[in-house]
Amino acid sequence: MFVTRFAPSPTGPLHLGHAYSALLAHDMARVAGGKFLLRIDDLDQSRARPEWESQIYDDLHWLGLDWPTPCRRESDCFADYDAALDRLWNLGVLYPCTCTRRDISEALGAPQEGVVSNGPDGPIYPGTCRQPMWEDARWADGTLPRPKDVHLRLHMGKALSLLDNAENAVTGTGILQPICFDETGSGPSGQHGRIGVPPDHLAHAIGDIVVARKDFGASYHLAVVVDDAAQRVSHVIRGQDLFEATKIHIVLQDLLGLPRPVYHHHRLIRDDARKRLAKRDNARAIAAFREAGATPQDIRDRVGLPEVG
């Protein structure tokens, strides 16, 4: 069954970009005779606000969208994320990190660290905390408990080695295979179809990403793959700005033994200066258009999305 979702954060007003993404997902589910779900991404309770969550429901209903209730709210699902983190920790692919953003910036700026490069989460982590962890004897004998008061990073090299060993047990090739996902939309450079992600790219262009944060537990990357699996999402429909993050998500799916959905990345709605819309751009908030007398069809016209018959 075709199942997709829209997962906004209640940290500000929905804008035209959100409207396009939600309408497109709802339309695709309707055409396929499937299901459209709404999920509330409220992991960061320091920024989430009940009034913004209520506004999400009001704006989407006004646009003509409907969904099964109650919605999945990420703040209710920390036990699911903890279970996933335990599994990754027991696989030996996580390590604690105490580096601040300044620490990372200074390490990347040091001559011995080479040229600074960015991945989906910003500067690629230089691995400062990786080696001390692996030198801890308790790690080697499996007696080191998972810490919960620091960031946890995915050791990408160890994760890829683990996945490669599992693949070789089936294929016997002895060769690191690209990890793949199916794209029915398009990436920022027009990528479409079966997208292979070489291990070298994951190791050097993405690196050791954060999967748990000390301030509110799971990272976005971990939560989204756990949520999609829990809700049996078959098709992930979202903006092209998350195309690179998909490479992280498929690694986590494989490590956790979760199913791989089909991905459909869509164009971004931009302002007159070709900048991507942001929640701080209240002039393009759905609520502002509503107050000015716009209709749901006006919103569809503005984002270039015809009504589905």
C-alpha atoms as one frame of an Amber mdcrd trajectory, in Angstrom:
protein
   0.000   0.000   0.000   1.178   3.518  -0.841   1.782   5.352   2.457   3.422
   8.744   2.718   3.694  11.479   5.318   4.245  15.158   5.956   6.304  15.871
   9.081   6.529  19.575   9.986   8.100  21.014  13.128   5.898  23.208  15.347
   8.548  25.906  15.603   7.012  28.572  13.387   4.417  29.183  10.681   4.055
  26.918   7.660   5.000  28.708   4.436   4.398  28.111   0.718   7.178  25.515
   0.584   5.432  23.483   3.265   2.134  23.868   1.411   3.675  22.514  -1.791
   5.245  19.511  -0.046   2.109  18.625   1.905  -0.208  19.058  -1.092   2.069
  17.015  -3.346   2.285  14.158  -0.838  -1.476  14.228  -0.264  -2.143  14.281
  -4.031   0.244  11.400  -4.737  -1.342   9.291  -2.006  -4.810  10.075  -3.350
  -3.904   9.143  -6.932  -2.339   5.863  -5.721  -5.347   5.041  -3.540  -3.039
   5.154  -0.559  -2.722   6.913   2.781  -1.421  10.351   3.758  -0.123  10.727
   7.336   0.700  13.795   9.374   3.576  13.510  11.856   4.671  16.222  14.261
   8.455  16.628  14.457   8.684  18.085  17.962  11.939  16.487  19.097  13.326
  19.861  20.137  10.982  20.737  22.971  12.899  23.956  23.647  11.599  25.364
  20.343   8.292  23.530  19.840   5.170  25.483  20.755   1.564  24.263  21.145
   0.272  27.308  19.261   2.386  26.456  16.233   1.185  22.863  16.321  -2.423
  24.082  16.365  -1.605  26.380  13.434  -0.268  23.403  11.468  -3.577  21.576
  11.854  -5.579  24.682  10.928  -3.502  25.506   7.837  -3.514  21.960   6.481
  -7.242  21.515   7.031  -7.810  24.837   5.277  -5.800  23.556   2.311  -8.212
  20.635   2.100  -5.978  17.923   3.528  -7.074  15.159   5.861  -5.230  12.383
   7.691  -5.797   9.618  10.260  -5.744  10.704  13.879  -4.133  10.797  16.329
  -0.905  11.965  14.707   2.416  10.470  15.679   4.287  13.032  17.749   8.015
  12.482  18.097   8.054  13.713  21.695   5.919  10.659  22.540   8.339   8.214
  20.922  11.626   8.528  22.806  11.389   4.879  23.894  11.490   3.875  20.208
  14.567   6.005  19.608  16.266   4.656  22.732  15.712   1.096  21.490  17.281
   1.990  18.142  20.244   3.634  19.867  20.736   0.555  22.033  20.842  -1.606
  18.940  23.406   0.627  17.241  25.489   0.806  20.426  25.453  -2.988  20.744
  26.561  -3.251  17.123  29.621  -1.216  18.105  29.070   1.598  15.601  28.500
   4.524  17.993  30.872   6.544  20.126  30.415   9.506  22.502  31.522  12.939
  21.389  32.119  15.942  23.630  33.286  18.331  20.907  31.670  21.732  20.616
  31.135  23.469  17.279  34.157  25.610  18.073  36.268  22.506  18.757  35.304
  21.064  15.379  35.948  24.317  13.559  39.386  24.682  15.147  40.298  21.060
  14.412  39.302  21.402  10.786  41.272  24.599  10.541  44.497  22.987  11.751
  46.997  22.249   8.939  47.232  18.542   9.777  43.488  18.100   9.329  43.438
  19.158   5.686  40.841  21.200   3.851  37.493  21.920   5.490  34.598  20.265
   3.670  30.888  20.189   4.363  28.366  17.380   4.394  24.595  17.252   4.960
  25.086  18.345   8.582  27.693  21.036   7.963  31.451  20.585   8.544  32.487
  16.944   8.289  33.568  15.746  11.718  37.358  15.260  11.945  37.124  12.271
  14.301  38.586  13.904  17.387  36.682  11.709  19.860  36.732   8.549  17.754
  40.143   7.121  18.633  40.005   7.606  22.445  36.785   5.615  22.472  38.279
   2.702  20.588  41.205   2.575  22.993  38.877   2.003  25.962  39.259  -1.633
  27.070  35.641  -1.737  28.222  34.571  -1.139  24.636  36.520  -4.154  23.442
  34.922  -6.528  25.962  31.400  -5.105  25.559  31.015  -3.851  29.132  30.883
  -0.137  28.377  27.287   1.105  28.861  25.741   3.540  26.408  26.243   7.070
  27.780  23.222   9.345  27.736  24.677  12.720  28.632  26.752  13.384  25.492
  26.318  13.422  21.743  26.659  10.016  20.083  28.200   9.767  16.640  28.004
   7.016  14.049  31.417   5.564  13.219  30.807   5.543   9.466  33.851   3.427
   8.651  32.910   0.726  11.143  29.272   0.846  10.009  30.271   0.371   6.376
  32.560  -2.499   7.302  29.736  -4.166   9.207  27.307  -3.743   6.309  29.906
  -4.979   3.834  30.502  -8.136   5.856  26.757  -8.792   5.902  26.571  -8.271
   2.130  29.535 -10.539   1.496  27.938 -13.268   3.575  25.191 -13.304   0.945
  27.066 -12.488  -2.277  30.598 -13.606  -1.526  31.935 -10.798  -3.720  34.492
  -9.420  -1.277  33.912  -5.987  -2.799  32.380  -2.989  -1.049  29.029  -2.471
  -2.752  27.307   0.899  -3.171  24.305   1.359  -0.921  21.279   2.273  -3.041
  17.877   3.906  -2.930  15.169   4.449  -5.529  14.385   8.041  -6.501  11.144
   8.797  -8.361  11.543  12.583  -8.151  14.902  14.210  -8.721  17.910  15.321
  -6.763  19.410  18.824  -6.983  21.405  17.786 -10.071  18.595  15.825 -11.684
  19.448  12.461 -10.114  16.690   9.944 -10.781  16.098   6.199 -10.662  18.369
   3.835  -8.740  20.882   5.995  -6.862  24.040   4.243  -5.754  26.052   5.755
  -2.908  29.702   4.585  -2.930  31.233   3.754   0.466  34.049   6.260  -0.108
  31.474   9.017  -0.480  29.787   8.053   2.771  33.098   7.900   4.618  34.647
  11.113   3.302  31.785  13.357   2.154  29.399  12.588   5.032  31.501  11.125
   7.823  30.605  10.453  11.459  27.225  12.121  11.853  25.434  12.731  15.164
  22.637  10.220  15.843  21.853  11.214  19.447  22.010  14.629  21.054  22.602
  15.204  24.725  19.900  17.868  24.946  16.956  15.880  23.574  18.064  12.369
  22.724  17.662  11.306  19.122  18.856  13.341  16.160  16.596  14.091  13.212
  18.341  11.404  11.155  17.664   8.630  13.651  14.109   9.732  14.434  13.037
   9.972  10.813  14.092   6.440   9.888  12.541   4.970  13.045   9.323   6.920
  12.492   9.012   5.981   8.827   9.432   2.300   9.649   7.005   2.465  12.583
   4.370   4.058  10.364   5.069   1.716   7.430   5.803   4.625   5.135   6.372
   3.290   1.619   7.130   6.605  -0.125   9.011   9.550   1.390   8.072  12.789
  -0.387  10.146  15.812   0.592  12.270  18.691  -0.701  15.540  18.414  -2.584
  17.314  20.018   0.361  17.093  16.600   2.068  18.452  14.592  -0.859  21.956
  14.297   0.619  20.529  13.352   4.032  18.905  10.338   2.373  22.369   8.790
   2.109  22.592   8.878   5.906  19.107   7.464   6.294  19.696   4.406   4.132
  22.793   3.511   6.152  20.798   3.716   9.381  17.977   1.670   7.843  20.397
  -1.100   6.917  22.081  -1.106  10.324  18.718  -1.251  12.110  17.207  -3.805
   9.747  14.447  -1.414   8.661  12.686  -1.427   5.283  13.788   1.012   2.594
  11.031   3.323   1.313  10.986   4.827  -2.159  12.126   8.462  -2.165  10.622
  11.328  -4.138  12.495  14.609  -3.749  10.778  17.644  -5.217  11.757  21.152
  -6.245  11.942  23.869  -3.601   9.669  26.888  -3.551  11.793  30.034  -3.635
  11.251  33.748  -3.233  11.775  36.379  -5.913  15.505  36.408  -5.141  15.634
  32.605  -5.682  16.271  32.002  -1.992  14.663  29.011  -0.291  11.752  29.984
   1.916  12.238  29.831   5.678   9.852  30.027   8.633  11.201  33.442   9.522
   9.787  34.683   6.200   6.341  35.341   7.651   5.209  37.273   4.574   4.898
  33.943   2.755   3.253  32.082   5.630   0.075  30.211   4.735  -1.728  32.030
   7.545  -0.756  35.388   6.045  -2.253  34.430   2.690  -5.398  33.233   4.441
  -5.754  36.520   6.291  -5.311  38.402   3.020  -8.276  36.565   1.516  -6.499
  33.899  -0.539  -8.216  30.590  -1.295  -6.685  27.089  -1.251  -6.735  27.180
  -5.061  -4.741  30.425  -4.961  -2.064  28.590  -2.974  -2.011  25.756  -5.516
  -1.650  28.301  -8.306   1.198  30.073  -6.521   3.200  26.862  -6.080   2.318
  25.505  -9.534   0.402  22.453  -8.400  -2.873  21.703 -10.225  -5.856  20.214
  -8.439  -6.070  16.423  -8.565  -9.386  15.262 -10.013
